[in-house]
C-alpha cells in the first residue's frame, strides 16, 4: 500500500509545483497570520489554480469563524479544510456539512489521554491528523511525538501522521506506525516558511519507498 503524502505550508508557485512533481497526493496552504507560512486568500487562490485534479488541496485554519470559512470555500475552493485549533467536534461536523467539504482535525498527542480525547472526533471529522502537542504555533514546529502512543490505538477512522517528520525519519515513522498518510512542513524547509525543493523531493521519495518490498 502506498502512503499518501501531504506537503504543507506551501507559499510559492515553485514550491507547490515541486510538491506536485515529486508525487505529493495533497498540498497544504496555511491561512493563519501568525504563521511564517501564512498565505492570503488572494495568494492561496492563485496557488490553488496550479494544483492538478489528481492532487488534493488542503487549507489549514485555526479556530476560524463561519465568515472566514465561507470566504475560503468561495475563493480558494479547497478539497479539504484542516482544523488546527481548539475546534470542538460539533463545530468541525457543522463546517463540513455547511460547506460540503472534507474536514480534517489535527490533534496534539502528548500522552494516552490525548489519544482518548481524539476519539471524540469520530463521526465529526473525516480524518484525524496526529501531531506533536502545540508549542508556540499550532503545528509546523518541527517537533515529533512518541510514536509508541499509536502502537495499540484503536483509531477507527482515517488518520495521518505529522510532527517532526523529515526525509531522514519518515520511512521509519511509516514502518513503525503504519501511517496511511504523512504530513510535513518544517521538515522540508531551509528556513521557517522557506521550502527546499530538494528536501521536498527527498521526503516524497522516502515515503514512497518506505513500504516497497
C-alpha positions in Angstrom: 0.0 0.0 0.0 1.3 3.4 -0.9 1.4 6.0 1.8 -0.2 9.4 0.9 2.0 12.4 1.3 0.9 16.0 2.2 3.4 18.8 1.8 2.0 21.7 4.0 2.8 25.3 4.3 3.4 25.9 0.6 3.5 29.6 -0.3 5.2 30.0 -3.7 4.5 28.6 -7.2 7.9 26.9 -7.3 7.4 25.1 -4.1 3.9 24.0 -5.0 5.0 22.8 -8.4 7.9 20.9 -6.8 5.5 19.1 -4.4 3.2 18.1 -7.2 6.2 16.9 -9.4 7.6 14.9 -6.5 4.4 12.9 -6.2 2.6 14.6 -3.2 -1.0 13.5 -3.0 -2.0 16.6 -1.0 -0.7 20.1 -0.9 -1.4 22.4 2.1 -1.9 26.1 2.2 -1.9 27.8 5.6 -4.3 30.7 6.3 -3.2 31.8 9.8 -1.4 35.2 10.0 0.9 34.4 12.9 2.5 31.5 10.9 5.6 32.1 8.7 3.7 30.0 6.1 0.6 32.2 6.0 -0.8 33.0 2.6 -3.6 35.5 2.0 -6.9 34.4 0.4 -5.7 36.0 -2.9 -2.4 34.3 -2.9 -3.9 31.0 -1.9 -6.4 31.2 -4.7 -3.6 31.7 -7.3 -1.7 28.7 -5.9 -4.9 26.6 -5.9 -5.2 27.2 -9.6 -1.9 25.5 -10.2 -3.0 22.2 -8.5 -3.8 19.4 -10.9 -7.0 17.4 -10.5 -5.3 14.3 -9.1 -3.8 16.3 -6.2 -6.0 17.5 -3.3 -5.7 21.0 -1.9 -5.9 21.4 1.9 -6.4 24.7 3.6 -5.2 24.9 7.2 -7.2 27.2 9.6 -7.1 27.8 13.3 -10.3 28.5 15.2 -12.0 30.2 12.2 -15.4 31.8 12.3 -18.1 31.0 9.7 -17.4 34.1 7.7 -13.8 33.2 7.2 -14.6 29.6 6.3 -17.2 30.9 3.8 -14.6 33.2 2.2 -12.1 30.4 2.0 -14.5 28.0 0.4 -15.9 30.5 -2.1 -12.5 31.9 -3.2 -9.9 29.1 -2.8 -12.3 26.1 -3.3 -10.2 23.6 -1.3 -10.9 19.9 -1.3 -10.3 19.8 2.4 -10.4 22.1 5.4 -7.9 21.2 8.1 -8.7 22.5 11.6 -5.7 23.1 13.8 -7.0 25.0 16.8 -9.4 24.1 19.6 -12.4 23.4 17.4 -15.0 21.2 19.1 -16.2 18.1 17.3 -19.6 19.7 16.7 -18.0 22.7 15.1 -16.0 20.5 12.7 -19.0 18.5 11.8 -21.1 21.6 11.2 -18.5 23.1 9.0 -18.2 20.1 6.9 -21.9 19.9 6.4 -22.5 23.6 5.8 -19.7 23.9 3.2 -19.9 20.4 1.7 -16.1 19.9 2.1 -14.0 17.1 3.7 -12.7 18.0 7.1 -9.5 17.0 9.0 -8.8 17.7 12.6 -5.2 18.0 13.9 -4.7 16.6 17.5 -1.6 17.1 19.5 -0.5 13.8 21.2 1.4 14.1 24.4 0.0 11.1 26.2 -2.6 8.4 26.0 -5.3 10.7 27.4 -4.9 13.0 24.4 -5.4 10.0 22.1 -8.6 9.1 24.0 -9.8 12.7 23.5 -9.1 12.4 19.8 -11.7 9.7 19.5 -14.4 12.3 20.2 -14.0 13.4 16.6 -15.2 10.1 15.2 -18.2 10.9 13.1 -17.4 14.6 13.1 -14.1 14.9 11.2 -13.3 12.8 8.1 -9.7 12.3 9.2 -7.5 12.8 12.3 -4.0 14.2 11.9 -1.8 13.3 14.9 0.8 15.9 15.6 3.1 17.0 18.4 1.5 19.0 21.2 1.2 22.7 20.2 4.1 24.9 21.2 4.5 28.5 20.0 2.3 27.8 17.0 -0.4 25.1 16.4 1.7 23.0 14.0 4.8 23.5 11.9 7.1 23.4 14.9 9.3 20.5 13.8 8.8 18.5 16.9 7.9 14.8 16.9 5.9 13.0 19.5 6.3 9.5 20.9 5.1 7.2 18.1 4.6 4.4 20.6 1.4 6.1 21.6 -0.1 4.7 18.4 1.1 1.1 18.9 -2.2 -0.2 20.3 -4.5 2.6 19.3 -8.0 1.7 18.1 -8.4 4.8 15.9 -11.4 3.6 14.0 -11.3 6.3 11.3 -8.9 7.6 8.6 -5.8 9.3 10.1 -2.4 10.7 9.3 0.9 11.4 11.0 2.6 14.8 11.4 5.1 16.4 13.8 8.8 16.5 13.2 8.9 14.4 10.1 11.9 14.8 7.8 13.3 12.9 4.8 15.6 11.1 7.2 12.9 9.7 9.5 9.7 9.5 7.5 10.4 5.9 6.3 11.0 4.8 9.9 7.8 6.6 11.0 5.7 4.8 8.4 7.2 1.4 9.2 6.7 1.9 13.0 3.2 3.3 12.9 1.7 2.1 9.6 0.6 5.7 8.9 -1.6 5.8 5.8 -0.7 9.5 5.3 2.3 11.6 6.4 2.3 15.4 6.6 5.4 17.6 6.6 6.0 21.3 6.7 9.2 22.5 8.6 11.0 19.2 7.8 11.3 20.2 4.2 12.4 23.8 4.8 15.8 25.7 4.7 14.3 28.4 7.0 10.9 28.9 8.6 8.4 29.2 5.8 11.0 28.7 3.0 10.5 25.3 1.3 13.6 23.5 -0.1 12.8 21.8 -3.4 15.4 19.1 -2.9 14.1 18.2 0.5 10.5 18.0 -0.8 11.7 15.5 -3.4 13.7 13.5 -0.9 10.7 13.4 1.5 8.3 12.1 -1.1 10.8 9.5 -2.4 11.5 8.2 1.2 7.8 8.0 1.9 7.0 6.2 -1.3 9.9 3.7 -0.8 9.1 3.0 2.8 6.7 0.2 2.1 8.4 -1.2 -1.0 9.3 -4.9 -0.9 
